[in-house]
């Protein structure tokens, strides 16, 4: 049996995504997921190399593809991320939110296990850059 050493990692602090147009990405995440831009003035002034978005309890660092902040992924490419956000509400609310924002559903609702082991329901869709996004709810039927 494999034993793992205890490593004091408590979870993600943030996730970085690479986008073609940072301003367009900020506007899209605000409109569709209710993201709150953080320190946008510092990013626009060039004092921060990335834009920051707060999406619920999750933080996104938004990197411009033309000038990604160092250090960065080996091949920072718009559309290469696959992100799942926990959604507090039923699947019907997810579908209504996406429909109201004019965002097409790629897949779902489909049953998916959550990180806590509970069975949830997920709806998949894409942002402006083609990143795959998932809203996972533990509230309701698939």
C-alpha positions in Angstrom: 0.0 0.0 0.0 1.4 3.4 -1.0 1.7 5.9 1.8 1.9 9.6 1.2 3.8 12.0 3.3 1.7 14.7 5.0 2.1 17.9 3.0 0.4 21.0 4.4 -1.4 22.0 1.2 -4.9 23.3 2.0 -6.1 24.0 -1.6 -5.8 26.4 -4.5 -5.1 30.0 -3.8 -5.8 31.0 -7.4 -5.9 29.7 -10.9 -4.2 31.5 -13.8 -5.8 31.6 -17.3 -4.3 33.0 -20.5 -6.6 35.1 -22.6 -6.3 37.0 -25.9 -8.0 40.2 -24.7 -7.9 40.9 -20.9 -10.5 43.6 -21.0 -13.0 41.4 -23.0 -12.3 38.5 -20.5 -13.0 40.8 -17.5 -16.2 42.0 -19.0 -17.3 38.4 -19.9 -16.6 37.0 -16.4 -18.4 40.0 -14.8 -21.4 39.6 -17.0 -21.7 35.8 -17.0 -20.4 34.7 -13.6 -20.7 38.0 -11.5 -16.9 38.2 -11.2 -15.5 41.2 -9.2 -12.4 42.8 -10.7 -9.7 43.4 -8.1 -7.1 46.2 -8.4 -8.2 46.8 -12.0 -6.7 50.3 -11.9 -3.3 48.9 -11.0 -3.5 46.5 -14.0 -4.6 49.2 -16.4 -1.8 51.5 -15.2 0.7 48.7 -15.9 1.6 48.3 -12.2 0.3 44.7 -12.1 1.2 42.3 -14.9 -2.1 40.5 -14.6 -5.7 41.2 -14.0 -7.4 39.6 -10.9 -11.0 38.5 -10.7 -12.8 37.2 -7.7 -15.5 34.6 -8.7 -17.3 33.6 -5.5 -14.7 32.1 -3.2 -12.3 31.5 -6.2 -9.7 33.9 -7.6 -8.6 34.0 -11.2 -5.3 35.6 -12.4 -5.9 36.7 -16.0 -2.8 36.8 -18.1 -2.6 38.4 -21.5 -1.3 36.0 -24.2 0.7 38.7 -25.8 2.7 39.4 -22.6 2.1 36.7 -19.9 3.6 37.4 -16.5 6.7 35.5 -15.5 7.0 32.8 -14.5 4.2 31.2 -16.6 3.2 27.9 -18.1 5.5 26.5 -20.8 3.0 27.3 -23.5 0.5 30.0 -22.2 -2.3 29.6 -24.7 -5.8 31.1 -24.6 -8.5 28.4 -24.4 -6.3 25.8 -22.8 -7.9 25.9 -19.3 -10.6 23.6 -17.9 -12.1 25.2 -14.7 -14.9 24.0 -12.4 -16.7 26.4 -10.1 -19.0 25.2 -7.3 -22.5 26.7 -7.8 -24.8 27.3 -4.8 -28.2 26.6 -6.3 -30.1 24.1 -8.5 -29.3 23.1 -12.1 -32.3 25.1 -13.3 -30.6 28.3 -12.0 -27.4 27.5 -13.9 -29.3 26.9 -17.1 -31.2 30.1 -16.7 -28.1 32.1 -15.9 -26.3 30.9 -19.0 -29.4 31.4 -21.2 -29.8 35.0 -19.9 -26.2 35.7 -20.7 -26.5 34.1 -24.2 -23.9 31.4 -23.4 -24.3 28.0 -25.1 -24.2 24.9 -23.0 -21.5 22.4 -24.3 -22.7 19.5 -22.1 -25.1 18.9 -19.3 -26.5 18.8 -16.9 -24.6 15.6 -16.2 -23.9 13.8 -12.9 -20.3 14.4 -11.7 -18.5 13.8 -8.4 -17.5 16.8 -6.4 -14.1 17.2 -4.7 -15.8 16.3 -1.4 -17.0 12.9 -2.7 -20.6 13.9 -3.1 -22.5 13.4 -6.3 -23.4 16.6 -8.0 -24.6 17.9 -11.4 -22.5 19.8 -13.8 -23.1 22.1 -16.8 -20.3 22.8 -19.2 -19.8 25.9 -21.3 -17.0 28.0 -22.8 -15.6 31.5 -22.2 -14.6 34.0 -25.0 -11.2 32.2 -25.4 -12.6 28.7 -25.6 -11.7 27.8 -22.0 -14.0 25.0 -20.8 -15.9 26.1 -17.7 -18.1 24.0 -15.5 -20.6 24.9 -12.9 -21.1 22.1 -10.4 -24.0 22.0 -8.0 -24.8 19.7 -5.1 -28.3 21.2 -5.0 -30.9 19.3 -7.0 -31.4 16.7 -9.6 -29.5 16.2 -12.9 
